[in-house]
Amino acid sequence: MKNLIRTATLALAAVVSSFAVAQNTQPEESVTPAVQERPAPAKARPTLDAREQAVMQKPVADGFQPMNLGLLIKRLELTPQQQEEAKQLNARYMKMHRSLPENMPMDKRIPKVKSMMEERDVAFKAFLTKEQVETYGTLLTPTGAKVSPTAEPAK
């Protein structure tokens, strides 16, 4: 019972002191640094248009996979220039994928997406070194699938 009363008293004291600090209109030296140094409010994220929201909410099961840039940067040890090229390449192909008609039949969409991913793969390999290309061909995703759609199957 004593612990309950102590806890209630401390909670009440905290609430009352926060009201007192909130009512204070001029900052004083006694205000704690944590209250003075509040982080700036986060910038609002840019809003997505209706089409982008639809794409984000219900992905189409057509096999398109964006490049796993974090994995590629780490495992292939991409230079800053290669990183920027990879980001631009990935963004370009993601935009191409989003621009496909939503009502495109799957028997036409899947080969188109596979072709796009293969083109992206060839373009990605174009700015890698020979050693990076060899490593890229052996990389696996966490699910065990090949990262490179044009990599030869494991023997």
Rosetta blueprint (number, residue, H / E / L):
1 M L
2 K H
3 N H
4 L H
5 I H
6 R H
7 T H
8 A H
9 T H
10 L H
11 A H
12 L H
13 A H
14 A H
15 V H
16 V H
17 S H
18 S H
19 F H
20 A H
21 V H
22 A H
23 Q H
24 N L
25 T L
26 Q L
27 P L
28 E L
29 E L
30 S L
31 V L
32 T L
33 P H
34 A H
35 V H
36 Q H
37 E L
38 R L
39 P L
40 A L
41 P L
42 A L
43 K L
44 A L
45 R L
46 P L
47 T L
48 L L
49 D L
50 A H
51 R H
52 E H
53 Q H
54 A H
55 V H
56 M H
57 Q H
58 K L
59 P L
60 V L
61 A L
62 D L
63 G L
64 F L
65 Q L
66 P L
67 M L
68 N L
69 L H
70 G H
71 L H
72 L H
73 I H
74 K H
75 R H
76 L H
77 E L
78 L L
79 T L
80 P H
81 Q H
82 Q H
83 Q H
84 E H
85 E H
86 A H
87 K H
88 Q H
89 L H
90 N H
91 A H
92 R H
93 Y H
94 M H
95 K H
96 M H
97 H H
98 R H
99 S L
100 L L
101 P L
102 E L
103 N L
104 M L
105 P L
106 M H
107 D H
108 K H
109 R H
110 I H
111 P H
112 K H
113 V H
114 K H
115 S H
116 M H
117 M H
118 E H
119 E H
120 R H
121 D H
122 V H
123 A H
124 F H
125 K H
126 A H
127 F L
128 L L
129 T L
130 K H
131 E H
132 Q H
133 V H
134 E H
135 T H
136 Y H
137 G H
138 T H
139 L L
140 L E
141 T L
142 P L
143 T L
144 G L
145 A L
146 K E
147 V L
148 S L
149 P L
150 T L
151 A L
152 E L
153 P L
154 A L
155 K L
